[in-house]
Amino acid sequence: MNRTTEASHTKRFFRDFIRLAGPYWTECGRWRPRLLALALALLVVAQVALVVWLNIWTADLFDALERRSTDRAMDQIGIFVLIMLGTMATNTAHLMVRRRLQFDWRRWLTARVIGDWMNDARHYQAERIPGDHANPDGRIAEDIRIATEAAVDLASTLFYCLLLLVTFIGILWSLSGWVQVGGVALPGHLVFLAFGYAGAGAVVAFMLGRPLVRATDMRQTREAEFRFSLVRSHEGGEPIAVARGEPLERDRLKTVFETIAQSWRDQSVGLARLLTFSSGYVVLAGVLPVLVGVPRFLEGTLSLGRLVQSGQAFQQTTAALSWPIDNLAVIAGWRASVERVLMLDEAIRLVAAEAARTGESAINLNRAPAPRIGVRDLWITAADGTAMLSDLTLTVAPGERVLIDGNPEAASALFRVLAGIWPWGRGQVDLPADDAMIAVGPWPFLPQGSLRQALAFPNAVAWHEDSALQTALAEVGLTQLVQRLDEAADWTQILSPADAQRLSFARIVLFSPRWILLGNATDTLDPASADAMLRLIVEHLPEAAIVLIGQHPGSREVFTRQLTLERATDGEVVLHELHARRQAAKLPRPRPLGVIDRLREGYGRGP
């Protein structure tokens, strides 16, 4: 990737992040984040001022000791108490303000991403398209946390180091005085020494770190292989137990684990080399300026206090210059997390735009008061634009009971289109208003909470009397749950698939819709129970239209007509623009801030 392309991707990266997360700072009326940021900046200034004060205090203390002045030494003890108390108060306040700002930003961004993701089936649609946006749970829970927390940390520490650098370069320059080099008097030699020392340290660390990166990558690969082996053993638990294959699995897992050993040793050697250098680097940074200043001290041109002060100032300057190197891993982690959040946001915005399409190349959902469910000239495609169901026309009138079976994939696709969650295809779809229709898939949505809430959904609990809820449960054969209406639990895990489907029919009875769309909603029931559920609906809602799409284990007698679907098998591309977009999404994407990768290749990564 050339420099121009890399710059373009980097610019887009920051633009997209600002578009997504920036409104937290810029929206009208959002004064709290600005006040918190201002308070944080002022606290950073206070922290630097206290460090400078401590540096000056060090000089005054050692000058007093050099002169054996008891009064001045006692004065410095009092000043140190003030510095200590100020540092404690400032650092504590900085921590509290920083963490409040980080969590407030995280809360806002989490709410925004969840609001976009959990809306109009975008969470479902995004999973159907290719791209690097899998595992949205991790991106929302973990990557948003890192993206916001690390951004505040990096900005705060960068501001701190810049202030530190500007301040201590001036102090170090004033302490350097003039030195003779080849008969020429030069000022500020300690400043140049600090820059040279920090630069040399960066180069040596870069050279020592390269083998460590390879060893770390290999260790991560071996660790992933071991985790995969454990997952494989866990998922195959029953076959392994039945075949008494535990000894073989134990040996295999031991063998896989031992492959980690060599990469662990190589990584340990790399870490030892880097730690050896960094330990010496830190120790020498405190002593080197003192050694350089010893001749001036012995000549009497530099006091003891100023000599010790120059050592501290040198350390602060080199520490500030080392900010990019010290934070490479943090920047790389922040970039990766921001990328993952942006990928999810891009997928959400993409499916939202595709669902909003209208015209001849789109599925047009017409929600009108017209008394029918119907499709006209409907082509349904897969998410990549290839045909699944072609040229379907169908009308269902009030009171009709229609069974649509045939190819499972085609039937599922038609159910999703009529449920309003599948945007890929073209044609006209006529649907009643949402409050007159209910769609039930093979596994109903059971919100966490009490059974009463799960049964009453999508209505509020207060809409139904206890007697109505109890009667509905009894009529679908779930009498054993009547006494558990107020029990809070994850009912998705507690109910069997058959009981969950029975519960969905109890919901239909309570909701009393005029249009009922069922997608494989009886496939886990035995034939007699499946027929009983449909007869129950017919008895309670004789004027309601029922469209059952997919498998029905019972008889066909309850239906007024039947339609058999066939899947389009020729792979015809119906939506060419969509197909091209999906193919492009499969290609590897260049990463922004490529300089981070190139620099980080020379520095050790943590174990």
C-alpha positions in Angstrom: 0.0 0.0 0.0 1.5 3.3 -1.1 1.8 6.4 1.2 -1.1 8.2 -0.5 -3.5 5.2 -0.1 -2.4 4.8 3.5 -3.0 8.5 4.2 -6.4 8.2 2.7 -7.4 5.3 4.8 -6.0 7.0 7.9 -8.0 10.1 7.1 -11.2 8.1 6.6 -10.5 6.2 9.9 -10.5 9.4 11.9 -13.4 10.9 10.0 -15.6 7.9 10.7 -14.6 7.8 14.3 -15.4 11.5 14.8 -18.7 11.0 13.0 -19.7 8.1 15.3 -18.2 9.2 18.6 -17.8 13.0 18.1 -21.4 14.1 18.7 -20.8 13.2 22.4 -18.7 16.4 22.5 -20.4 18.5 19.9 -24.1 18.0 20.3 -26.0 21.1 21.3 -26.5 21.3 25.1 -23.9 18.7 26.0 -21.9 20.8 28.5 -21.0 18.1 30.9 -18.3 16.4 28.7 -16.8 19.8 27.9 -16.7 20.8 31.6 -15.2 17.4 32.5 -12.6 17.7 29.7 -11.7 21.3 30.9 -11.4 20.1 34.5 -9.2 17.2 33.3 -6.9 19.6 31.4 -6.6 21.9 34.4 -5.7 19.0 36.6 -3.0 17.9 34.2 -1.6 21.4 34.3 -1.7 21.2 38.1 0.1 17.8 38.0 2.9 19.3 35.8 3.2 22.3 38.1 3.6 20.1 41.1 6.3 18.1 39.3 8.1 21.3 38.5 7.7 22.5 42.1 9.1 19.2 43.4 12.1 19.6 41.0 12.8 23.1 42.3 12.3 21.9 45.8 14.9 19.2 45.3 17.4 21.8 44.3 16.6 24.0 47.3 16.8 21.1 49.7 20.2 19.9 48.5 21.5 23.5 48.4 20.4 23.9 52.1 22.1 20.6 53.0 25.3 21.7 51.2 25.4 24.9 53.2 24.4 23.0 56.4 21.6 25.5 56.9 19.2 24.0 59.5 16.6 26.7 59.1 16.4 26.4 55.3 16.3 22.6 55.5 13.3 22.8 58.0 11.6 25.2 55.6 11.9 22.7 52.8 10.3 20.0 54.9 7.2 22.2 55.3 7.2 22.9 51.6 7.5 19.2 50.8 4.4 18.5 52.9 2.5 21.0 50.8 3.8 19.4 47.6 2.9 15.9 48.9 -0.6 17.0 49.9 -1.2 18.8 46.6 0.0 15.8 44.6 -2.2 13.5 46.5 -5.3 15.7 46.0 -4.5 16.5 42.4 -3.9 12.9 41.4 -7.0 11.7 43.2 -9.2 14.4 41.5 -7.6 13.6 38.2 -8.4 9.9 38.6 -12.1 10.6 39.5 -12.6 13.1 36.7 -10.9 11.0 34.1 -12.9 7.8 35.0 -16.2 9.8 35.1 -15.4 11.2 31.6 -14.4 7.8 30.3 -17.6 6.0 31.5 -19.9 8.9 30.5 -18.5 8.7 26.9 -18.7 4.9 26.9 -22.3 5.1 28.1 -23.3 7.5 25.4 -21.5 5.6 22.6 -22.9 2.3 23.8 -26.4 3.6 23.8 -25.9 5.0 20.3 -24.5 1.8 18.8 -27.1 -0.4 20.5 -29.8 2.0 19.4 -28.7 1.6 15.8 -28.0 -2.1 16.0 -31.1 -3.2 17.9 -33.5 -1.4 15.5 -35.7 -2.6 12.6 -34.0 -6.0 12.5 -30.6 -4.5 11.6 -28.9 -6.8 14.2 -30.3 -9.8 12.3 -29.6 -8.4 8.8 -26.0 -7.4 9.6 -25.2 -11.1 10.5 -26.3 -12.1 7.0 -23.8 -10.0 5.0 -20.1 -10.7 4.7 -17.5 -8.5 6.3 -15.4 -8.1 9.4 -18.2 -7.4 11.9 -18.9 -10.7 13.6 -19.3 -11.0 17.4 -21.2 -7.7 18.0 -21.4 -8.5 21.7 -17.6 -8.2 22.1 -17.5 -5.1 19.9 -20.2 -3.3 22.0 -19.2 -4.5 25.4 -15.4 -4.5 25.1 -14.2 -2.6 22.1 -16.4 0.5 22.8 -14.9 0.5 26.3 -11.3 0.4 25.0 -12.1 2.9 22.3 -13.3 5.5 24.8 -11.1 4.8 27.8 -7.9 4.5 25.8 -8.7 7.7 23.8 -9.1 9.7 27.1 -6.0 8.1 28.6 -3.9 8.8 25.5 -5.1 12.4 25.2 -4.5 13.0 28.9 -1.0 11.5 29.0 0.0 13.1 25.7 -1.0 16.6 27.0 0.9 15.8 30.2 4.0 14.8 28.4 3.9 17.8 26.0 3.6 20.2 29.0 6.3 18.2 30.8 8.6 18.4 27.7 8.2 22.1 27.2 8.6 22.9 30.8 11.7 20.7 31.6 13.5 21.6 28.3 13.5 25.1 29.6 14.7 24.0 33.1 17.3 21.6 31.6 18.5 24.4 29.2 19.0 26.8 32.1 20.8 24.1 34.2 23.1 23.2 31.4 25.1 26.4 31.3 27.9 26.5 28.8 30.4 23.8 28.0 33.6 23.9 25.9 33.6 21.5 23.0 36.7 21.8 20.8 37.3 25.3 22.1 33.8 26.3 21.3 31.3 27.3 24.1 28.0 25.5 23.6 24.8 26.1 25.6 22.1 23.6 26.5 24.2 20.4 26.2 21.9 18.5 28.6 18.9 19.1 26.3 20.8 17.7 23.3 22.0 14.8 25.5 18.4 14.0 26.5 17.2 13.9 22.9 20.2 11.8 21.9 19.7 9.4 24.8 16.0 9.0 24.2 16.6 8.4 20.4 19.4 5.9 21.0 17.2 4.0 23.5 14.4 3.8 20.9 16.7 2.4 18.3 18.2 -0.2 20.6 14.7 -1.2 21.9 13.6 -1.5 18.2 16.4 -3.9 17.4 15.9 -6.0 20.5 12.2 -6.1 20.1 12.0 -7.7 16.6 12.6 -11.3 17.7 10.2 -10.8 20.6 7.4 -9.9 18.1 7.9 -13.1 16.2 8.0 -15.2 19.4 4.8 -13.5 20.7 3.0 -14.1 17.4 4.0 -17.7 17.5 2.9 -18.1 21.1 -0.5 -16.5 20.4 -1.0 -18.9 17.5 -0.1 -21.9 19.7 -2.4 -20.7 22.4 -5.3 -20.3 20.0 -4.7 -23.9 18.7 -4.8 -25.1 22.3 -8.1 -23.3 23.0 -9.6 -24.7 19.8 -8.6 -28.2 20.9 -10.3 -27.7 24.2 -13.4 -26.3 22.6 -13.4 -29.3 20.2 -13.2 -31.7 23.1 -16.0 -29.9 25.0 -18.3 -29.9 22.0 -17.7 -33.5 21.3 -18.2 -34.5 24.9 -21.0 -37.1 24.3 -19.2 -39.0 21.4 -16.0 -39.1 23.4 -17.8 -40.4 26.5 -19.7 -43.0 24.6 -16.6 -44.3 22.8 -14.5 -44.1 26.1 -12.1 -41.9 24.2 -10.9 -39.9 27.1 -7.4 -41.3 27.2 -6.8 -40.5 23.6 -8.2 -36.9 24.1 -6.0 -36.4 27.2 -2.9 -37.4 25.2 -3.9 -35.2 22.3 -4.5 -32.2 24.5 -1.1 -32.7 26.3 0.6 -32.9 22.9 -1.0 -29.7 21.7 -0.2 -27.9 25.0 3.5 -28.8 24.7 3.7 -26.9 21.4 3.4 -23.8 23.5 6.6 -24.5 25.4 9.1 -23.5 22.6 7.3 -20.3 21.8 7.1 -19.5 25.5 10.9 -20.0 25.9 11.6 -17.8 22.9 9.3 -15.1 24.2 11.0 -15.4 27.6 14.4 -14.9 26.1 13.1 -11.8 24.1 11.5 -10.3 27.2 14.6 -10.9 29.3 16.8 -9.1 26.7 14.3 -6.2 26.5 13.9 -6.0 30.3 17.7 -6.1 30.8 18.1 -3.1 28.4 15.1 -1.1 29.8 16.3 -1.6 33.4 19.7 -0.2 32.6 18.1 2.5 30.5 16.0 3.8 33.4 18.8 3.6 36.0 21.3 5.3 33.7 18.8 8.1 32.9 19.0 9.3 36.5 22.7 9.1 36.8 24.0 10.2 33.4 23.3 13.9 33.8 24.8 13.9 37.3 28.0 12.3 35.9 28.1 14.9 33.1 27.6 17.7 35.6 30.2 16.5 38.2 33.1 18.5 36.6 31.2 21.7 36.8 30.2 20.8 40.4 33.8 20.2 41.4 34.8 23.5 39.7 32.3 25.2 41.9 30.2 26.5 39.0 27.2 24.2 39.8 25.7 23.7 43.3 24.8 20.3 44.7 21.1 21.2 44.5 21.3 22.2 40.8 23.3 19.0 40.1 20.6 16.8 41.6 17.9 19.0 39.9 19.5 18.4 36.5 19.3 14.7 37.0 15.6 14.8 37.8 14.9 17.2 34.9 16.8 14.9 32.5 14.7 12.0 33.6 11.5 13.9 33.1 12.6 15.1 29.7 13.5 11.6 28.5 10.3 10.2 29.9 8.3 12.8 28.0 10.2 12.0 24.8 9.5 8.3 25.2 5.7 8.8 25.1 5.2 7.5 21.6 7.3 4.4 22.3 5.7 3.7 25.7 2.2 4.0 24.2 2.6 2.1 21.0 0.9 -1.0 22.3 -2.0 1.2 23.7 -2.3 3.1 20.5 -2.4 -0.2 18.5 -5.0 -1.7 20.8 -7.1 1.5 20.6 -6.9 1.5 16.8 -7.9 -2.2 16.6 -10.9 -1.6 18.9 -12.0 1.5 17.0 -11.7 -0.4 13.8 -13.9 -3.2 15.1 -16.6 -0.7 16.3 -16.5 1.1 13.0 -16.9 -2.1 11.1 -20.0 -3.0 13.1 -21.3 0.6 12.5 -20.6 0.3 8.8 -22.5 -3.0 8.5 -25.5 -1.5 10.4 -25.6 1.6 8.2 -25.2 -0.6 5.1 -28.2 -2.9 5.9 -30.2 0.1 7.0 -29.6 1.7 3.6 -30.4 -1.5 1.7 -33.6 -1.9 3.7 -34.6 1.6 2.9 -34.3 1.1 -0.9 -37.4 1.6 -3.0 -38.3 1.2 -6.7 -38.0 -1.6 -9.2 -34.8 -3.1 -7.7 -36.2 -3.3 -4.1 -38.8 -5.1 -2.0 -41.4 -2.5 -1.4 -43.4 -3.0 1.8 -46.8 -1.4 1.5 -48.5 -1.2 4.9 -51.9 -0.1 4.1 -55.4 -0.7 5.6 -56.2 -2.9 2.6 -57.7 -6.2 3.9 -55.1 -8.6 2.6 -51.6 -10.1 2.7 -50.1 -10.3 -0.7 -47.0 -10.3 -2.9 -46.8 -9.3 -6.5 -43.9 -10.2 -8.9 -41.8 -11.0 -5.9 -38.2 -12.1 -6.3 -36.4 -13.0 -3.1 -32.6 -13.1 -3.2 -29.9 -14.2 -0.8 -28.0 -11.5 0.9 -25.5 -11.6 -2.0 -28.1 -10.8 -4.6 -28.5 -14.3 -6.1 -32.1 -15.6 -6.6 -33.8 -17.9 -4.0 -37.4 -17.5 -5.0 -38.6 -16.1 -8.3 -41.6 -14.3 -9.6 -44.2 -15.1 -6.9 -47.6 -13.6 -6.7 -50.0 -14.5 -3.9 -53.0 -12.9 -2.1 -54.5 -14.0 1.2 -57.9 -12.6 2.1 -59.4 -12.3 5.7 -60.4 -15.6 7.1 -58.3 -17.7 4.8 -56.0 -20.4 6.1 -53.1 -21.0 3.8 -50.3 -23.6 4.1 -47.1 -22.7 2.1 -44.5 -25.5 2.1 -41.9 -26.9 -0.2 -38.3 -26.0 -0.3 -37.2 -25.1 3.3 -34.9 -22.3 2.3 -37.5 -20.7 0.0 -40.2 -21.0 2.6 -38.0 -19.4 5.3 -37.1 -16.6 2.9 -40.7 -15.9 2.2 -41.6 -15.9 5.9 -38.8 -13.4 6.6 -40.0 -11.1 3.8 -43.6 -11.1 5.1 -42.3 -10.6 8.6 -40.6 -7.5 7.3 -37.0 -8.5 8.3 -35.6 -9.5 4.9 -34.8 -6.6 2.5 -33.1 -8.4 -0.3 -35.1 -8.9 -3.4 -37.5 -7.0 -5.6 -41.3 -6.8 -5.9 -44.4 -5.5 -4.1 -45.5 -6.8 -0.7 -48.8 -5.8 0.8 -49.1 -6.1 4.6 -51.6 -4.9 7.2 -50.7 -2.5 9.9 -48.4 -3.9 12.6 -51.0 -3.8 15.4 -53.3 -6.1 13.3 -50.7 -8.7 12.5 -48.5 -11.1 14.5 -45.5 -13.0 13.1 -44.3 -16.1 15.0 -41.1 -18.0 14.0 -40.0 -21.5 15.0 -38.7 -20.2 18.4 -40.6 -17.3 19.9 -38.9 -14.3 21.5 -39.2 -14.7 25.3 -38.0 -11.6 27.1 -36.1 -12.1 30.3 -38.2 -11.5 33.4 -41.4 -13.1 34.8 -43.4 -15.7 32.8 -46.2 -13.2 33.0 -44.1 -10.7 30.9 -43.1 -13.4 28.5 -46.6 -14.5 27.9 -48.1 -11.0 27.6 -45.5 -9.8 25.1 -45.9 -7.7 22.9 -48.5 -6.2 25.2 -47.9 -4.8 28.6 -48.6 -7.1 31.6 -51.4 -4.8 32.8 -53.4 -5.5 29.6 -54.4 -9.0 30.7 -56.2 -10.3 33.8 -54.6 -13.2 35.6 -57.6 -15.4 34.7 -57.0 -14.7 31.0 -53.3 -15.6 31.3 -54.1 -18.8 33.2 -56.9 -19.8 30.7 -54.5 -19.3 27.8 -51.8 -21.5 29.3 -54.3 -24.2 30.1 -55.8 -24.2 26.6 -52.4 -24.8 25.0 -51.5 -27.6 27.4 -49.2 -25.7 29.8 -51.2 -26.0 33.0 -48.0 -26.8 34.9 -46.9 -23.2 34.3 -50.0 -21.5 35.8 -48.4 -21.3 39.3 -45.2 -19.9 37.9 -46.5 -16.7 36.3 -44.6 -14.4 38.6 -41.4 -16.5 38.5 -38.5 -14.5 36.9 -36.1 -16.6 34.8 -34.6 -17.0 31.4 -37.5 -18.9 29.9 -35.7 -19.5 26.7 -33.4 -21.9 28.6 -36.2 -23.4 30.8 -38.9 -24.2 28.3 -38.5 -27.1 25.8 -38.8 -26.2 22.1 -42.3 -27.7 22.1 -43.5 -25.9 25.2 -42.1 -22.6 23.8 -44.2 -23.1 20.6 -47.2 -23.8 22.7 -46.6 -20.6 24.6 -46.5 -18.7 21.3 -50.0 -19.9 20.5 -51.2 -18.8 24.0 -49.8 -15.4 23.1 -51.8 -15.4 19.8 -55.0 -16.1 21.7 -54.3 -13.2 24.1 -53.2 -10.8 21.3 -56.2 -11.6 19.1 -54.7 -10.4 15.8 -56.6 -10.4 12.5 -53.6 -11.6 10.6 -51.4 -14.5 11.8 -48.1 -15.3 10.1 -46.5 -18.6 11.2 -43.0 -19.7 10.1 -42.3 -23.4 11.1 -44.2 -22.5 14.3 -45.4 -26.1 14.8 -42.4 -28.1 13.6 -41.4 -29.4 17.1 -44.9 -30.5 18.1 -46.4 -33.9 17.4 -49.1 -34.1 14.7 -52.0 -34.1 17.1 -50.7 -31.2 19.1 -49.9 -29.2 16.0 -53.5 -29.6 14.8 -54.8 -28.8 18.2 -52.9 -25.5 18.3 -54.3 -24.5 14.9 -57.9 -25.5 15.8 -57.5 -23.4 19.0 -56.7 -20.3 16.9 -59.6 -21.0 14.5 -62.1 -21.4 17.5 -60.9 -18.2 19.2 -60.3 -16.1 16.0 -62.6 -17.5 13.3 -62.2 -14.4 11.1 -58.4 -14.2 11.3 -56.3 -15.1 8.3 -53.6 -17.7 9.0 -50.5 -18.1 6.8 -48.3 -21.0 7.9 -45.0 -21.1 6.0 -42.8 -24.1 6.3 -43.2 -27.5 7.9 -46.5 -28.6 9.6 -46.5 -32.1 11.1 -50.3 -32.3 11.4 -53.0 -32.7 8.8 -53.9 -30.3 6.0 -57.6 -30.3 6.7 -57.6 -27.0 8.6 -56.2 -25.1 5.7 -58.4 -23.7 2.9 -55.5 -23.9 0.3 -51.9 -25.0 0.0 -49.0 -23.7 -2.0 -45.7 -25.5 -2.7 -42.5 -23.4 -3.2 -39.5 -24.3 -5.3 -36.1 -22.7 -4.8 -34.4 -21.0 -7.7 -31.3 -23.2 -8.3 -29.5 -21.6 -11.2 -27.7 -19.0 -9.0 -29.0 -16.2 -11.2 -27.8 -12.8 -10.0 -30.9 -10.6 -9.6 -29.4 -7.6 -7.8 -26.1 -6.9 -9.6 -25.0 -3.9 -7.5 -25.7 -5.8 -4.3 -23.7 -8.8 -5.6 -20.7 -6.7 -6.5 -20.8 -5.0 -3.1 -20.8 -8.4 -1.3 -17.9 -9.7 -3.4 -15.9 -6.5 -2.6 -16.6 -7.0 1.1 -14.8 -10.4 1.0 -11.5 -8.7 0.0 -9.0 -7.9 2.8 -9.2 -4.3 3.9 -6.1 -2.1 4.4 -5.5 -0.9 7.9 -5.3 2.7 8.9 -2.3 4.1 10.8 0.0 1.6 9.2 3.0 3.4 10.8 1.9 1.9 14.1 2.3 -1.6 12.8 5.7 -0.8 11.3 7.0 0.7 14.5 5.5 -1.9 16.7 7.3 -4.7 14.8 10.4 -3.5 16.5 9.1 -3.3 20.1 8.2 -6.0 22.5 4.6 -6.9 23.0 3.4 -8.1 26.4 3.2 -11.8 27.2 
